Amino acid sequence: MTHTDRVLVLSPRSTDTDRALASAAHRRDLPVRRLHTWRAPADAMGVRAHLYAGPLFADATARDLDLGLLEAPEDWLARLPVELTRREITATTLAHAWTLRRPMFVKPPNDKSFPARVYRDGTQLPGGDAADPDTVVLLSETVVFRAEYRLFCLDGAVHAASRYAVDGDLDIAPIAACRRGPDALAFGAEVLAAAGADLPSAVVVDVGSTDAGWAVVEANAAWASGGYACEIDRVLDVVLRAGGPRRELAARDAAFVRHAPVVRDRG
């Protein structure tokens, strides 16, 4: 890949991961540009842009930069067999979730539009004044993860990995330093073999160990996921594919492109 007409675009909000990705890009002679507003400047349009940023910023710039941002289908987790999730998961609408009268773990599939956590009942969820009733949400039984691992996946294989939590607390470690790292990688390979055809070619899958066995935590967009202790050059490989030019999408990835709504300039 030549980088003469390409650029890695970053949002105004700096993070540990995007700074590390910028360094990795510079080592490849890939130009990096951090935007300072929520609008793509005219001189950034027409180049082959690759994005690493949060979903809101991505939505604000994707059209102008002509990005094909890849993400998992909203119901991918709910379609997995219980042997891979260790819990029942349902994809439904926020309007239906409002009717719940029992505790349930509720999360948006691909965004952070409201906190993913156990809600006492549907009345505790964001109301119609704050969210669209047709918003897709995932409902699941609660499960305790003993350790959780982030897997950056490329072309149906785990490309980079890191532990990020133990017993619900942040606990970052390189995969090679984790006693159960080989088990996490083996389970990741099992998940991709069973359900990778329903994922884009570049994506993040989080997995974890439970008392009942290994389970998928969730899938995330690689262009918006923290790298933790993953090998950053390999993370960059996945990010460049997941957040790259729409015109370069492989045919199999066309179905996984995030819809970019019209977003008002945030200044």
C-alpha positions as CSV (number, residue, x, y, z in Angstrom):
1,M,0.0,0.0,0.0
2,T,1.4,3.4,-1.0
3,H,0.7,6.2,1.4
4,T,1.3,9.2,-0.9
5,D,-2.4,10.1,-1.1
6,R,-3.6,8.5,2.2
7,V,-4.0,9.9,5.6
8,L,-4.9,8.5,9.1
9,V,-7.5,10.9,10.5
10,L,-7.9,11.4,14.2
11,S,-10.5,13.3,16.2
12,P,-9.9,16.3,18.4
13,R,-10.1,14.1,21.5
14,S,-6.7,12.5,22.0
15,T,-6.4,9.1,23.6
16,D,-3.5,6.7,24.5
17,T,-4.5,4.4,21.6
18,D,-4.7,7.1,18.9
19,R,-1.4,8.5,19.9
20,A,0.1,5.0,19.7
21,L,-1.5,4.5,16.3
22,A,-0.1,7.8,15.1
23,S,3.4,6.7,16.0
24,A,2.8,3.4,14.2
25,A,1.5,5.2,11.2
26,H,4.6,7.5,11.1
27,R,6.8,4.5,11.1
28,R,5.1,3.4,7.9
29,D,5.4,6.9,6.4
30,L,1.6,7.2,6.6
31,P,0.6,10.8,7.2
32,V,-1.5,11.5,10.3
33,R,-3.9,14.4,10.7
34,R,-5.8,15.3,13.8
35,L,-8.9,17.4,13.1
36,H,-9.8,20.2,15.5
37,T,-13.5,20.6,14.6
38,W,-16.3,18.2,13.9
39,R,-16.2,19.0,10.2
40,A,-13.9,17.6,7.6
41,P,-11.9,20.4,6.0
42,A,-12.1,20.9,2.3
43,D,-8.4,19.9,1.7
44,A,-9.1,16.5,3.5
45,M,-11.8,15.6,1.0
46,G,-10.8,13.5,-1.9
47,V,-7.8,11.8,-0.3
48,R,-7.9,8.2,0.8
49,A,-8.8,8.7,4.5
50,H,-8.6,6.1,7.2
51,L,-10.3,7.0,10.5
52,Y,-9.7,6.2,14.2
53,A,-12.3,8.0,16.3
54,G,-15.4,7.6,18.4
55,P,-18.8,6.9,16.8
56,L,-20.2,10.4,17.1
57,F,-17.1,12.0,15.4
58,A,-17.2,9.2,12.8
59,D,-20.8,9.9,12.0
60,A,-20.0,13.6,11.6
61,T,-17.2,13.1,9.1
62,A,-17.8,9.8,7.3
63,R,-19.8,11.3,4.4
64,D,-17.3,14.1,3.7
65,L,-14.4,11.7,3.9
66,D,-16.2,9.0,2.0
67,L,-15.5,6.4,4.6
68,G,-16.7,2.8,4.6
69,L,-16.8,2.2,8.4
70,L,-17.1,-1.5,9.2
71,E,-19.1,-2.8,12.2
72,A,-20.8,-6.0,13.3
73,P,-24.5,-6.4,12.6
74,E,-26.6,-5.1,15.5
75,D,-28.0,-8.5,16.2
76,W,-24.8,-10.5,15.7
77,L,-24.4,-11.3,19.4
78,A,-28.0,-12.3,19.8
79,R,-27.7,-14.8,16.9
80,L,-24.8,-16.7,18.4
81,P,-25.5,-20.1,20.0
82,V,-25.7,-20.1,23.7
83,E,-22.6,-22.3,23.7
84,L,-20.6,-19.3,22.7
85,T,-22.4,-16.7,24.9
86,R,-23.2,-18.7,28.1
87,R,-26.4,-16.5,28.3
88,E,-29.6,-15.8,26.5
89,I,-29.4,-12.6,24.4
90,T,-32.2,-10.9,22.6
91,A,-32.1,-8.1,20.1
92,T,-35.2,-5.9,20.4
93,T,-36.2,-2.2,20.4
94,L,-35.8,0.3,23.1
95,A,-39.6,0.7,23.1
96,H,-40.0,-3.0,24.0
97,A,-37.2,-2.7,26.7
98,W,-39.3,0.1,28.3
99,T,-41.9,-2.6,29.1
100,L,-39.5,-4.8,31.2
101,R,-40.5,-5.2,34.8
102,R,-37.5,-7.2,35.9
103,P,-33.7,-6.7,36.1
104,M,-31.9,-7.1,32.8
105,F,-28.6,-6.2,31.3
106,V,-29.2,-3.8,28.5
107,K,-26.8,-2.3,26.0
108,P,-26.7,-0.5,22.6
109,P,-25.1,-2.9,20.1
110,N,-22.6,-0.6,18.5
111,D,-22.7,2.7,20.3
112,K,-22.4,4.2,23.7
113,S,-25.7,6.1,23.5
114,F,-26.5,5.1,27.0
115,P,-24.6,3.0,29.6
116,A,-24.5,-0.7,29.2
117,R,-25.4,-2.2,32.6
118,V,-28.0,-4.0,34.6
119,Y,-31.2,-2.0,34.8
120,R,-33.7,-2.6,37.5
121,D,-36.6,-2.4,35.0
122,G,-37.5,-0.6,31.8
123,T,-38.4,2.6,33.6
124,Q,-34.7,3.2,34.3
125,L,-33.8,3.3,30.6
126,P,-33.5,6.6,28.6
127,G,-37.0,7.8,27.7
128,G,-38.5,8.9,24.4
129,D,-37.2,12.5,24.9
130,A,-33.6,11.2,24.9
131,A,-33.7,8.2,22.5
132,D,-35.6,6.9,19.4
133,P,-38.1,4.2,20.5
134,D,-37.0,2.1,17.4
135,T,-33.3,2.0,18.6
136,V,-32.0,-1.5,18.6
137,V,-30.9,-2.8,22.0
138,L,-29.5,-6.1,23.3
139,L,-31.1,-7.7,26.4
140,S,-29.3,-10.4,28.2
141,E,-29.1,-12.4,31.3
142,T,-26.3,-11.3,33.6
143,V,-23.0,-13.3,33.6
144,V,-19.9,-12.8,35.7
145,F,-16.7,-12.6,33.6
146,R,-13.6,-13.7,35.5
147,A,-11.2,-12.2,32.9
148,E,-11.8,-10.4,29.6
149,Y,-9.7,-10.2,26.5
150,R,-9.8,-7.9,23.4
151,L,-9.2,-9.6,20.0
152,F,-8.5,-7.4,16.9
153,C,-9.5,-9.7,14.1
154,L,-8.6,-9.5,10.4
155,D,-9.7,-11.8,7.6
156,G,-11.2,-14.3,10.0
157,A,-8.2,-14.7,12.3
158,V,-7.1,-13.0,15.5
159,H,-4.5,-10.5,14.5
160,A,-3.7,-8.9,17.9
161,A,-4.9,-9.5,21.5
162,S,-4.7,-8.2,25.0
163,R,-6.3,-8.8,28.4
164,Y,-8.2,-5.8,29.7
165,A,-10.1,-6.8,32.8
166,V,-10.1,-9.3,35.7
167,D,-13.2,-9.7,37.9
168,G,-14.8,-6.6,36.3
169,D,-11.9,-4.3,37.1
170,L,-9.5,-2.9,34.5
171,D,-6.4,-5.1,34.4
172,I,-4.4,-4.7,31.2
173,A,-1.7,-7.1,30.2
174,P,-0.1,-8.4,26.9
175,I,-1.7,-11.6,25.8
176,A,1.7,-13.4,26.0
177,A,1.9,-12.5,29.7
178,C,-1.5,-14.0,30.6
179,R,-1.7,-17.6,31.9
180,R,-5.0,-18.1,30.1
181,G,-3.9,-16.2,27.0
182,P,-3.7,-19.3,24.8
183,D,-7.2,-20.3,25.9
184,A,-8.5,-16.9,24.9
185,L,-6.9,-17.1,21.5
186,A,-8.2,-20.6,21.0
187,F,-11.7,-19.6,21.9
188,G,-11.5,-16.5,19.6
189,A,-10.5,-18.8,16.8
190,E,-13.5,-21.0,17.6
191,V,-15.9,-18.1,17.5
192,L,-14.5,-16.8,14.2
193,A,-14.8,-20.3,12.7
194,A,-18.4,-20.6,13.8
195,A,-19.6,-17.0,13.2
196,G,-16.9,-15.0,11.5
197,A,-18.8,-15.1,8.1
198,D,-21.3,-12.8,9.7
199,L,-18.7,-10.3,10.7
200,P,-16.8,-7.7,8.6
201,S,-13.2,-8.6,7.6
202,A,-11.8,-6.2,10.2
203,V,-13.5,-6.1,13.6
204,V,-12.9,-6.4,17.4
205,V,-14.4,-9.3,19.3
206,D,-14.2,-9.3,23.1
207,V,-14.2,-12.7,24.9
208,G,-14.1,-13.7,28.5
209,S,-13.8,-16.6,30.9
210,T,-16.8,-17.5,33.1
211,D,-17.4,-20.2,35.7
212,A,-19.3,-22.0,33.0
213,G,-16.6,-21.7,30.3
214,W,-15.5,-19.2,27.7
215,A,-18.0,-16.7,26.2
216,V,-18.3,-13.9,23.8
217,V,-18.6,-10.5,25.6
218,E,-19.5,-8.4,22.5
219,A,-18.2,-7.2,19.1
220,N,-16.9,-3.7,18.5
221,A,-15.9,-1.5,15.6
222,A,-12.1,-1.6,15.3
223,W,-11.9,2.1,14.3
224,A,-13.3,3.1,17.7
225,S,-11.8,0.4,20.0
226,G,-9.1,0.9,22.6
227,G,-5.9,-1.0,21.9
228,Y,-5.0,-1.8,25.5
229,A,-1.8,-3.9,25.5
230,C,-2.2,-5.2,21.9
231,E,0.7,-5.0,19.5
232,I,0.0,-1.5,18.1
233,D,1.3,-2.1,14.6
234,R,-1.1,-5.1,14.2
235,V,-3.9,-3.0,15.7
236,L,-3.2,-0.4,13.0
237,D,-3.6,-3.1,10.3
238,V,-7.1,-3.8,11.5
239,V,-8.0,-0.1,11.9
240,L,-6.9,0.8,8.4
241,R,-9.2,-1.9,7.0
242,A,-12.1,-1.2,9.3
243,G,-12.1,2.6,8.9
244,G,-10.9,3.0,5.3
245,P,-12.1,4.4,2.0
246,R,-15.5,3.3,0.9
247,R,-14.2,3.0,-2.7
248,E,-11.8,0.2,-1.6
249,L,-14.3,-2.0,0.2
250,A,-14.2,-5.7,-0.6
251,A,-17.5,-7.0,-1.9
252,R,-18.1,-9.1,1.3
253,D,-17.7,-6.0,3.5
254,A,-20.4,-3.9,1.8
255,A,-23.1,-5.3,4.0
256,F,-21.2,-4.2,7.2
257,V,-20.8,-0.5,6.5
258,R,-22.1,1.8,9.2
259,H,-24.9,4.1,8.1
260,A,-23.7,7.7,8.5
261,P,-26.5,10.0,9.4
262,V,-26.4,13.7,8.8
263,V,-24.8,15.2,11.9
264,R,-25.0,18.9,12.9
265,D,-21.6,20.5,13.1
266,R,-20.3,20.4,16.7
267,G,-17.9,23.2,16.1
